[in-house]
Amino acid sequence: MKNGIVSGRADNFIVSFVKRAIVCMLTAVLLSGSVSDTVYATETTKKQLEEAKKAKQQSQSELEGTKDDIAEMNEEKSSLQGQLNNLNTQLSEVSSNIEQLEEQIDDKETDIENTLMELDAARAKEEEQYASMKKRIQFMYEKQDNLLIGTLFGSTGSFANFLNQKGYFEQLAAYDRRMFNEYMQTRQYIEEKEATLEEEKDQLEEYKVKEQAEQSRVSGLVNQTSGSIKQYANDISDAEAKAKALEDQIKAQEADIKNLEAKLAEEMRLSKLAKSSTWRNISEVSFAEGDRALLANLIYCEAGSEPYEGKVAVGAVVINRVLSSVYPDTVVGVIYQNKQFSPVGSGRLALALANDQATSSCYQAADEAMKGYSNVGNCVYFRTPVPGLSGINIGGHVFY
């Protein structure tokens, strides 16, 4: 009887051993396979930190370049301001010259006005003299024969009276010559005044041309230089605003780097703490309905294009957290813990769950992880590799 019992136990042991051997062989075959889907790289803290530092360096370089531009523009603006000051000095001289020219113009306009008045008076006098001479000459030519005969034959008395009459004619002729000379002098005076008037008008025009030339001699350069200074001022203002924005951006980046460094340090602390913390046995975990689909779809989002080992490793990280006393003790609690898995925050996990996008290999990896199998030991974090981070490298991820 005992031999029968021993024999039965031996048979059971052999069967059990064979079954375990078959499972190991199947597991080895499965682990050697790979599945490729769309790449979904995990954006975790260390990568974010490196990217934040690079962004800060870029902003700092851009800020330094902007400050150099501001310095150059300020130098150019100072140079233009010096030119403007010099031009303003010249403009003051021009203003003084214009004042003198305006006084000369006023005086010349007064001279022209007086000349016109004198010319009008001379022309009136000329017309009066001309009319008087015309009447006298007309009268003399019309009456000269009668006057001469009457004087010669009509006079009575001595020869002396005749001579007196002769003297009268001579005086009359002298008067006419004098009146004619005065008329000619008036004509000459008018011609001179007209010539003077033309000269004064020419001088007035010359003064006005000089005034215009004085006004435009510097004002064009002043306007151009002022415009350049204004443009530089606007450019400097824009550059200073850009520099201020960059400084604010750098401050924000520095704060972000500080937060990411603190977050990374906390992650590393939790990772070490998790390894040294109390761990439950997988048999102590009660999985809820839907945990399998939730874990499989998370694996799909995080490692859909990774080899099968990478899928199993992602599932193992989730289960390791469930087993550790440092993290929530349910699959739902671990996956939806704040800011732990990027597909949760981005909405990709919700979309995957809605359409159950997880592949059969993702479900198979979830099943292995939920049975307690881990190919990454007690690792509770994973990410795409970055310099300085050591861990277990599987596919495109490092587990730590």
C-alpha positions in Angstrom: 0.0 0.0 0.0 2.8 2.3 0.9 4.5 1.5 -2.3 1.4 2.4 -4.2 1.1 5.7 -2.5 4.8 6.5 -3.1 4.4 5.5 -6.7 1.4 7.8 -7.1 3.2 10.7 -5.5 6.1 10.1 -7.8 3.8 10.2 -10.8 2.2 13.4 -9.6 5.6 15.0 -9.1 6.8 14.0 -12.6 3.5 15.3 -14.1 3.9 18.6 -12.2 7.6 18.9 -13.2 6.7 18.3 -16.8 4.0 20.9 -16.7 6.4 23.4 -15.2 9.0 22.6 -17.9 6.4 23.1 -20.6 5.3 26.4 -19.1 9.0 27.6 -19.0 9.6 26.5 -22.6 6.4 28.4 -23.7 7.5 31.4 -21.7 10.9 31.3 -23.3 9.3 31.1 -26.8 7.0 34.1 -26.0 9.8 36.2 -24.5 11.8 35.8 -27.8 9.0 37.4 -29.9 8.4 41.1 -30.7 5.4 43.2 -31.7 5.8 46.6 -33.5 3.0 49.3 -33.3 3.2 53.1 -33.3 5.9 54.4 -31.0 4.6 56.0 -27.8 7.6 57.3 -25.8 7.1 58.0 -22.2 7.7 61.6 -21.2 8.9 61.2 -17.7 10.6 63.4 -15.2 14.3 63.0 -16.2 13.6 63.7 -19.9 11.5 66.6 -19.0 14.3 67.9 -16.8 16.9 67.6 -19.6 14.6 69.3 -22.1 13.9 72.1 -19.6 17.6 72.6 -19.1 18.2 72.7 -22.9 15.3 75.2 -23.3 16.8 77.4 -20.6 20.2 77.4 -22.3 18.6 78.3 -25.6 16.6 81.1 -23.9 19.8 82.3 -22.2 21.7 82.4 -25.5 18.9 84.3 -27.1 18.7 86.7 -24.3 22.5 87.4 -24.5 22.1 88.0 -28.2 19.2 90.3 -27.7 21.2 92.3 -25.1 24.1 92.6 -27.5 21.7 94.0 -30.1 20.3 96.4 -27.6 23.8 97.7 -26.8 24.6 98.2 -30.4 21.4 100.0 -31.1 21.9 102.2 -28.1 25.4 103.1 -29.4 23.9 103.9 -32.8 21.1 105.9 -31.2 23.7 107.9 -29.1 25.7 108.7 -32.3 22.5 109.8 -34.0 21.6 111.9 -31.0 24.9 113.6 -31.2 24.3 114.3 -34.9 20.9 115.7 -34.1 22.3 118.0 -31.4 24.8 119.3 -33.9 22.0 119.8 -36.5 19.8 121.5 -33.9 22.7 123.9 -33.3 22.9 124.6 -37.0 19.2 125.0 -37.1 19.5 127.7 -34.4 21.9 129.5 -36.6 19.5 129.1 -39.5 16.7 130.5 -37.4 18.9 133.6 -36.7 19.6 134.0 -40.4 16.0 133.6 -41.2 15.1 136.3 -38.7 17.6 138.7 -40.4 16.3 137.8 -43.8 12.7 138.4 -42.6 13.7 141.8 -41.4 15.3 142.5 -44.7 12.2 141.3 -46.5 10.0 143.6 -44.3 12.3 146.6 -45.0 12.4 145.8 -48.7 8.7 145.5 -48.9 8.4 148.9 -47.2 10.9 150.3 -49.7 8.9 148.9 -52.5 5.7 150.3 -51.1 7.3 153.8 -50.8 8.7 153.6 -54.3 5.3 152.7 -55.7 3.8 155.7 -53.9 6.5 158.0 -55.3 6.2 156.4 -58.7 2.4 157.0 -58.6 3.0 160.7 -57.7 5.6 161.1 -60.4 3.4 159.6 -63.0 0.5 161.9 -62.0 2.9 164.9 -62.2 4.1 163.7 -65.5 0.6 163.5 -66.9 -0.2 167.0 -65.6 3.0 168.4 -67.1 2.4 166.7 -70.3 -1.2 168.0 -70.5 -0.1 171.5 -69.7 2.7 171.5 -72.3 0.4 170.0 -74.9 -2.2 172.8 -74.4 0.4 175.5 -74.5 2.1 174.2 -77.6 -1.3 173.7 -79.3 -2.3 177.2 -78.4 1.0 178.7 -79.6 0.9 176.9 -83.0 -2.7 177.8 -83.6 -2.3 181.5 -82.5 1.3 182.3 -83.2 0.7 184.1 -86.5 -2.0 186.4 -85.1 0.0 187.0 -82.0 3.1 188.0 -83.9 1.3 190.2 -86.4 -0.7 191.8 -83.6 2.4 192.4 -81.6 4.3 193.9 -84.6 1.5 196.1 -86.1 -1.0 196.4 -83.4 1.2 197.8 -80.7 1.3 201.6 -80.3 4.0 203.5 -78.7 7.7 203.5 -78.9 10.1 200.9 -80.2 10.8 200.2 -76.6 7.3 198.7 -76.2 8.1 196.4 -79.1 11.2 195.3 -77.5 9.3 194.6 -74.3 6.9 192.4 -76.3 9.9 190.6 -77.7 11.2 190.0 -74.3 7.9 188.6 -73.3 8.1 186.0 -76.0 11.6 185.1 -75.0 10.5 184.6 -71.4 7.6 182.5 -72.6 9.9 180.4 -74.6 12.3 180.1 -71.7 9.4 179.0 -69.5 8.4 176.4 -72.0 11.9 175.1 -72.1 12.0 175.0 -68.4 8.7 173.1 -68.2 9.9 170.7 -70.8 13.1 170.1 -68.9 11.1 169.5 -65.7 8.9 167.1 -67.7 12.0 165.3 -68.9 13.4 165.2 -65.4 10.2 163.7 -64.2 10.3 161.1 -66.9 13.9 160.3 -66.0 12.9 160.1 -62.3 10.1 157.7 -63.2 12.4 155.5 -65.2 14.9 155.4 -62.4 12.2 154.6 -59.9 10.9 151.8 -62.1 14.4 150.4 -62.4 14.8 150.7 -58.6 11.5 149.0 -58.1 12.6 146.1 -60.3 15.9 145.8 -58.4 14.0 145.9 -55.1 11.6 143.2 -56.3 14.6 141.1 -57.4 16.2 141.6 -54.1 13.0 140.7 -52.3 12.7 137.5 -54.3 16.4 136.7 -53.6 15.8 137.2 -49.9 12.8 134.8 -50.0 14.8 132.2 -52.0 17.6 132.5 -49.4 15.1 132.2 -46.6 13.6 129.0 -48.1 17.1 127.6 -48.7 18.0 128.3 -45.0 14.9 126.6 -43.8 15.4 123.5 -45.9 19.2 123.4 -45.5 19.1 121.5 -42.2 15.5 120.7 -41.6 15.7 117.7 -44.1 18.6 116.2 -42.2 17.0 116.9 -38.9 13.8 115.1 -40.0 15.8 112.2 -41.3 18.0 111.9 -38.2 14.9 112.3 -35.9 13.2 109.6 -37.9 16.2 107.3 -37.5 16.4 107.9 -33.8 12.7 107.2 -33.4 13.1 104.0 -35.4 16.0 102.9 -33.2 14.0 103.9 -30.1 11.2 101.7 -31.3 13.6 98.8 -32.1 15.2 99.2 -28.7 11.8 99.2 -27.0 10.9 96.0 -28.9 14.2 94.4 -28.1 13.9 95.3 -24.4 10.4 93.9 -24.3 11.8 90.7 -25.9 14.6 90.6 -23.4 12.1 91.1 -20.5 10.0 88.3 -21.9 13.1 86.1 -22.2 14.1 86.9 -18.6 10.6 86.0 -17.4 10.8 82.8 -19.5 14.2 81.9 -18.0 12.8 82.5 -14.5 9.9 80.3 -15.3 12.2 77.7 -16.8 14.4 77.8 -13.7 11.4 77.3 -11.5 10.3 74.4 -13.7 13.8 72.9 -13.6 13.8 73.3 -9.8 10.4 71.5 -9.6 11.5 68.8 -12.0 14.7 68.3 -10.0 12.6 68.0 -6.8 10.2 65.6 -8.6 13.1 63.5 -9.9 14.7 63.4 -6.5 11.3 62.3 -5.0 10.9 59.6 -7.7 14.4 58.3 -6.9 13.7 58.4 -3.2 10.4 56.5 -3.7 12.2 54.1 -6.0 14.8 53.3 -3.3 12.1 53.4 -0.6 10.0 50.9 -2.6 12.8 48.5 -2.9 13.4 48.6 0.9 9.7 48.7 1.8 7.3 46.0 2.8 6.2 44.0 -0.2 3.1 41.9 -0.4 2.9 38.5 -2.1 1.0 38.4 -5.4 -1.3 35.9 -3.7 -2.4 38.7 -1.3 -3.7 40.9 -4.1 -7.3 40.8 -5.1 -7.8 42.1 -8.7 -11.0 43.9 -9.5 -13.1 43.3 -12.7 -11.6 45.5 -15.4 -8.1 45.5 -14.0 -6.9 43.2 -16.8 -8.3 45.4 -19.6 -7.0 48.5 -17.8 -3.5 47.1 -17.5 -3.4 45.7 -21.0 -4.5 49.0 -22.5 -1.9 51.0 -20.4 0.7 48.5 -21.7 -0.5 49.2 -25.2 -0.2 53.0 -24.7 3.2 52.8 -23.1 4.9 49.9 -24.9 2.7 49.1 -27.9 5.7 49.1 -30.2 8.1 47.5 -27.7 9.2 43.9 -27.8 7.1 41.5 -25.7 9.7 41.7 -22.9 9.2 45.4 -22.8 5.4 45.0 -22.5 5.8 42.5 -19.7 8.3 44.9 -18.0 5.7 47.8 -18.1 3.1 45.5 -16.6 5.6 44.4 -13.9 6.2 48.1 -12.9 2.5 48.6 -12.3 2.2 45.4 -10.3 5.4 46.2 -8.4 3.7 49.4 -7.2 0.6 47.5 -6.2 2.8 45.1 -4.2 4.9 47.9 -2.5 3.5 49.7 0.5 4.8 53.0 -0.9 2.1 53.1 -3.6 -1.6 52.5 -3.8 -2.6 48.8 -3.4 -4.8 48.5 -6.4 -4.2 48.6 -10.2 -6.7 51.4 -10.6 -5.1 53.4 -7.8 -1.6 52.9 -9.2 -2.4 53.8 -12.8 -4.5 56.8 -12.0 -2.2 58.2 -9.3 -1.6 61.8 -10.1 1.0 62.5 -12.8 2.5 59.1 -12.9 1.6 57.7 -16.4 1.5 60.2 -19.3 -1.2 58.4 -21.3 -3.6 59.1 -18.4 -3.0 62.8 -18.5 -3.0 63.0 -22.3 -6.3 61.1 -22.7 -4.7 58.4 -24.8 -5.5 55.7 -22.2 -9.2 56.7 -22.1 -9.3 56.5 -25.9 -7.6 53.1 -25.9 -10.0 51.8 -23.3 -13.0 53.1 -25.1 -12.0 51.1 -28.2 -10.1 48.4 -26.4 -7.0 48.9 -28.5 -4.8 46.5 -26.5 -3.4 43.7 -28.7 -3.4 40.0 -27.7 0.3 40.4 -26.7 -0.6 43.3 -24.4 -3.2 41.1 -22.7 -0.8 38.3 -22.4 1.8 40.6 -20.8 -0.8 41.9 -18.4 -1.7 38.3 -17.5 2.0 37.5 -16.7 2.4 40.6 -14.6 -0.8 39.9 -12.7 0.5 36.5 -11.9 3.5 38.1 -10.2 6.1 37.6 -12.9 8.7 40.4 -13.2 11.6 40.6 -15.6 12.7 44.0 -14.0 13.0 43.0 -10.4 11.5 45.5 -8.0 11.7 48.5 -10.5 8.8 50.9 -10.1 9.7 53.5 -12.8 10.6 53.4 -16.5 11.4 55.9 -19.2 13.2 56.4 -22.5 17.0 56.3 -21.8 18.8 59.5 -21.0 22.5 60.1 -20.1 23.3 59.5 -16.5 20.3 57.2 -15.7 21.2 53.6 -15.1 18.8 50.7 -14.8 17.6 47.7 -16.7 17.4 48.4 -20.5 14.7 46.6 -22.4 13.8 47.8 -25.9 13.4 51.5 -25.9 13.0 51.9 -22.1 15.2 51.9 -19.1 13.6 50.5 -15.9 14.8 51.7 -12.5 
